[in-house]
Amino acid sequence: MTADSTPAQEPRRTCIGCRAVREQRRLLRLVADGAGGVAVNPRRATGRGAYLCPSVACLEEALRRNVLSRALGVDLPGLNAPALRQRVSAEEDRLKAAEGVGKHTGS
């Protein structure tokens, strides 16, 4: 096999909550929004991002260990944690629903 025929490997990132290494497309990207908050899965946000499994449990672990602000490289004194939990939960539900749409059970 030549180098041209091998498929490109997908980028991998580490979840800041559970520290698992996964494909980038399977994780949520968190970015500081400039107003002391965090944007979840922004399409084209510039700046430093952190990756999180689409799970409230991973978010809770990241908040408990106080790693979110360190990963983003900014202070987050006014972080609205309940709103962030809600956004991550909504993304988790959306991704689970999307997985179910593509599956077909043949008989």
C-alpha positions as CSV (number, residue, x, y, z in Angstrom):
1,M,0.0,0.0,0.0
2,T,1.2,3.4,-0.8
3,A,1.0,6.5,1.3
4,D,-1.6,7.9,-1.1
5,S,-4.0,5.0,-0.7
6,T,-4.1,5.0,3.1
7,P,-7.2,6.8,4.6
8,A,-6.5,10.0,6.5
9,Q,-6.9,9.5,10.3
10,E,-9.5,11.7,11.9
11,P,-8.3,14.2,14.5
12,R,-8.6,13.0,18.1
13,R,-9.2,15.2,21.1
14,T,-9.3,14.6,24.9
15,C,-12.4,15.2,26.9
16,I,-11.7,17.7,29.8
17,G,-14.1,15.8,32.0
18,C,-13.3,12.1,31.8
19,R,-9.9,12.5,29.9
20,A,-11.0,9.9,27.3
21,V,-9.5,10.4,23.8
22,R,-12.1,10.3,21.1
23,E,-12.7,11.4,17.5
24,Q,-13.1,15.2,17.4
25,R,-16.6,14.9,15.7
26,R,-17.9,12.8,18.7
27,L,-17.1,15.6,21.2
28,L,-18.6,19.0,22.0
29,R,-16.4,22.0,21.6
30,L,-16.6,24.7,24.3
31,V,-15.4,28.2,23.7
32,A,-15.3,31.2,26.0
33,D,-17.8,33.7,24.6
34,G,-16.0,36.9,25.8
35,A,-18.8,37.8,28.2
36,G,-17.7,35.4,31.0
37,G,-19.8,32.5,29.6
38,V,-19.2,29.5,27.4
39,A,-20.6,28.7,24.0
40,V,-21.4,25.1,23.3
41,N,-20.6,23.6,19.9
42,P,-20.1,26.9,18.0
43,R,-19.8,26.5,14.3
44,R,-16.9,28.8,13.6
45,A,-15.8,30.4,16.9
46,T,-12.3,31.6,17.1
47,G,-10.1,31.3,20.1
48,R,-9.0,28.5,22.4
49,G,-11.5,25.7,22.7
50,A,-11.9,22.7,25.0
51,Y,-13.5,19.4,24.2
52,L,-16.1,17.5,26.2
53,C,-18.0,14.3,25.7
54,P,-21.7,15.0,25.1
55,S,-22.6,14.1,28.6
56,V,-23.6,16.1,31.7
57,A,-21.6,13.6,33.8
58,C,-18.4,14.8,32.0
59,L,-19.4,18.4,32.4
60,E,-19.9,17.8,36.2
61,E,-16.5,16.2,36.5
62,A,-14.9,19.1,34.6
63,L,-16.7,21.6,36.9
64,R,-15.8,19.6,40.0
65,R,-12.1,19.5,39.1
66,N,-12.2,23.2,38.1
67,V,-10.6,22.5,34.7
68,L,-12.9,24.4,32.3
69,S,-11.3,27.9,32.8
70,R,-7.8,26.5,32.7
71,A,-8.5,24.6,29.5
72,L,-10.0,27.7,27.9
73,G,-7.2,29.9,29.2
74,V,-9.6,32.5,30.7
75,D,-11.2,33.3,34.0
76,L,-14.9,32.5,34.2
77,P,-16.1,34.3,37.3
78,G,-19.7,34.7,36.0
79,L,-20.1,31.2,34.6
80,N,-23.8,30.2,34.6
81,A,-23.3,26.5,35.4
82,P,-27.0,25.6,35.3
83,A,-27.4,27.1,31.8
84,L,-24.3,25.3,30.7
85,R,-25.6,22.0,32.0
86,Q,-28.9,22.6,30.2
87,R,-27.0,23.3,26.9
88,V,-24.8,20.2,27.2
89,S,-27.9,18.1,28.1
90,A,-29.7,19.5,25.0
91,E,-26.7,18.6,22.8
92,E,-26.6,15.1,24.4
93,D,-30.3,14.6,23.6
94,R,-29.9,15.9,20.0
95,L,-26.9,13.6,19.3
96,K,-28.8,10.5,20.7
97,A,-31.8,11.3,18.5
98,A,-29.5,11.8,15.5
99,E,-27.9,8.3,16.1
100,G,-31.4,6.7,16.2
101,V,-32.5,8.3,12.9
102,G,-29.6,6.7,10.9
103,K,-30.2,3.2,12.3
104,H,-32.4,0.7,10.4
105,T,-33.6,-2.6,11.9
106,G,-34.1,-5.0,9.0
107,S,-36.4,-7.9,9.2
